[in-house]
Amino acid sequence: MPRFRRPRTIWDALAAIAMAAATPAAAATSETQGWMTESLIIKAGDANMVSLDISERLRRDASNGDQQTLRVMIDHRIATGVQVGGGLAYFHSGPEQEMRLFQQVTLTQGIWMSRTRIEQRFFDTADEASWRLRQRGQASIPLDRAKRWTLVAATELMFHLNRAKPGDKMGLAVMRNQVGLRHPIGKALEAQLLYMRQQTFRDGRPDAVAHIPWLTLSWKI
């Protein structure tokens, strides 16, 4: 049975941090949201991948209401299992708009994936950019020999690196835990349905927890 020592170390470290961070969640407030993403993935040569996605996020008014997003990204493979990339994104909701730039490095080996992303977030309600570090670890486990059904499990931690707004929390600000299934539904179309638990850490008041079913449709050309 193959062993993946290095990615497993990354994954175990993320899991340990996530479990420790989740401990004070008993007093958190909670809500249910619904997200849907439509993604177009274009193979642009042997080493480049271009992605375009839009999404709709149904949220309650206390979470700034419904949100629509648009994201464009390119990844370039520089070695086996190593990609560097970046892109830009636009987020629209009633209270505020956000323009986001980001850069990332993605490492893959077997069923394991680790992604490190740096974001510069520009809000129309803030005078300076908000810098955020995101660290994601993911396992994609085939459930059948044909690899048509895949179990996906992931943890992502988000750290604020500065205070663009007075209410911003420095350090660990958001944790996302995901589990679900991915399955092709056509020659180039793939569906993924996840349950995501998103916890937002807040100073001086209960954390905010969102329970989110998330459907993604990906078209690859």
QUIBEL-V49709 format. One record per backbone hydrogen bond with DSSP energy under -0.5 kcal/mol. CO is the residue of the C=O (numbers start at 0). NH is the residue of the N-H. E is the energy in kcal/mol with one decimal. If there is no record, write none. Layout:
<<CO:NH:E> <CO:NH:E>>
This chain:
<<2:4:-0.6> <3:7:-1.8> <4:8:-2.0> <5:9:-1.8> <6:10:-2.8> <7:11:-3.1> <8:12:-2.1> <9:13:-2.2> <10:14:-2.6> <11:15:-2.3> <12:16:-2.2> <13:17:-2.7> <14:18:-2.4> <15:19:-2.1> <16:20:-2.5> <17:21:-1.7> <19:22:-0.9> <21:24:-1.7> <22:25:-0.6> <23:26:-0.9> <24:27:-1.7> <28:208:-3.1> <30:210:-2.6> <32:212:-1.0> <33:57:-3.4> <34:214:-2.0> <35:55:-2.6> <36:216:-2.6> <37:53:-2.2> <38:218:-3.0> <39:41:-0.5> <39:51:-2.5> <40:220:-2.7> <41:43:-0.8> <41:49:-2.9> <42:44:-0.9> <46:76:-2.9> <47:43:-1.7> <48:74:-2.7> <49:41:-3.5> <50:72:-2.5> <51:39:-3.3> <52:70:-2.7> <53:37:-2.8> <54:68:-2.1> <55:35:-2.1> <55:57:-0.5> <56:58:-0.7> <56:66:-2.4> <57:33:-1.6> <59:62:-1.5> <59:64:-1.9> <60:63:-1.7> <63:93:-0.5> <63:94:-0.5> <65:93:-0.6> <66:56:-3.0> <67:91:-3.1> <68:54:-1.7> <69:89:-2.9> <70:52:-2.4> <71:87:-1.9> <72:50:-3.1> <73:85:-1.9> <74:48:-2.4> <75:77:-0.5> <75:83:-2.5> <78:81:-2.3> <80:107:-2.1> <81:77:-1.9> <81:78:-1.3> <82:105:-2.7> <83:75:-3.3> <84:103:-2.5> <85:73:-2.5> <86:101:-2.0> <87:71:-2.7> <88:99:-3.0> <89:69:-2.2> <90:97:-2.6> <91:67:-2.5> <95:92:-1.4> <96:123:-1.8> <97:90:-2.9> <98:121:-3.3> <99:88:-2.5> <100:119:-2.9> <101:86:-2.0> <102:117:-2.7> <103:84:-2.3> <104:115:-2.6> <105:82:-2.4> <106:113:-2.7> <108:111:-2.3> <110:139:-2.2> <111:108:-2.2> <112:137:-2.7> <113:106:-3.1> <114:135:-2.8> <115:104:-2.2> <116:133:-3.1> <117:102:-2.2> <118:120:-0.5> <118:131:-2.0> <119:100:-2.4> <119:121:-0.5> <120:122:-0.6> <120:129:-2.8> <121:98:-2.6> <122:125:-1.1> <128:130:-0.5> <129:120:-3.1> <130:160:-2.7> <130:161:-0.7> <131:118:-2.8> <132:158:-3.3> <133:116:-2.9> <134:156:-2.6> <135:114:-2.7> <136:154:-2.3> <137:112:-2.2> <138:140:-0.5> <138:152:-2.3> <139:141:-0.6> <140:150:-3.0> <143:146:-1.5> <147:183:-0.6> <148:142:-3.3> <148:143:-0.6> <149:181:-2.2> <150:140:-3.1> <151:179:-2.1> <152:138:-2.8> <153:177:-2.8> <154:136:-2.6> <155:175:-2.9> <156:134:-2.7> <157:172:-3.1> <157:173:-1.5> <158:132:-2.7> <159:170:-2.2> <161:163:-0.7> <164:167:-1.7> <167:169:-0.5> <170:159:-2.8> <172:200:-2.8> <173:157:-2.7> <174:198:-3.0> <175:155:-2.6> <176:196:-2.8> <177:153:-2.2> <178:194:-2.8> <179:151:-2.7> <180:192:-2.5> <181:149:-2.2> <182:190:-2.8> <187:219:-2.8> <188:184:-2.2> <188:185:-1.0> <189:217:-3.0> <190:182:-2.9> <191:215:-2.9> <192:180:-2.1> <193:213:-2.8> <194:178:-1.9> <195:197:-0.6> <195:211:-3.0> <196:176:-2.2> <196:198:-0.5> <197:199:-0.5> <197:209:-2.9> <198:174:-2.4> <198:200:-0.6> <199:207:-2.2> <201:204:-0.6> <206:28:-2.7> <206:208:-0.5> <207:199:-3.3> <208:30:-1.7> <209:197:-2.7> <209:211:-0.6> <210:32:-2.0> <211:195:-2.7> <212:34:-2.2> <213:193:-2.5> <214:36:-2.6> <215:191:-2.5> <215:217:-0.5> <216:38:-3.1> <217:189:-2.5> <217:219:-0.6> <218:40:-2.8>>
